[in-house]
Amino acid sequence: MTTFAITTDNNITAFTAAEQVPEGHDRFASEKELAKLSAGWPITRFAEVWNGFAGVVPFDGLKPVKKFTDRKTAVARIWKAVQALTPNPAPQGAPDAPKAAKSRKARTQEQDAAPAREGSKKAQVLELLRRPEGATLADIQSATGWQAHSVRGFISGALGKKMGLTVESFKSAEGARGYRITMK
């Protein structure tokens, strides 16, 4: 594994595992270690380190910068640049735990609808919408205290997209906008 050392003059050197990093040099071997090491640096030091690379072989393609927008971006870009110093580039950060595969099987509406906490506004709206006659926009507004655009956004986002419910929109005999949950 390659270990990198940075001096107070912002010079970065790559060392193989067999070599000894000199005294007085800060060392890092991963992007995470570089982030820890640089946590106390002033933001201007990142630009100084970067500009020490810019235009120098093997960093011909790097352009000088005046500043970085944030530490995370600076660390990531510097880490990527120092990989050119090694014959075998190091992995980008520590490997994450494998993500669980998402099930392709369709979920039922009741499975999706379950997460509403009892007594919450979400539960109140779901109860209103499950009635056979549904609920008008005014009914939902009075039950939740929300404005009309908030109700419509909740129905579209939280119920339609996140929970996967099919919400039917209709006009009542009086001409008021109404909504109800329909089964697919």
Protein Blocks (a to p, Z undefined) as FASTA:
>chain_A
ZZddddfkopacdddfkbccdehiacdfbfklmmmmmmmpcfklmmmmmmmmnopacklm
pccdfbdfbfklmmmmmmmmmmmmpmbdcdehjaddddddddfbdcdfklmmmmpcghia
klmmmmmmmpmnlpafklmmmmnopafklmmmmmmmmmmmmnopacdddddfkopacddd
ddZZ
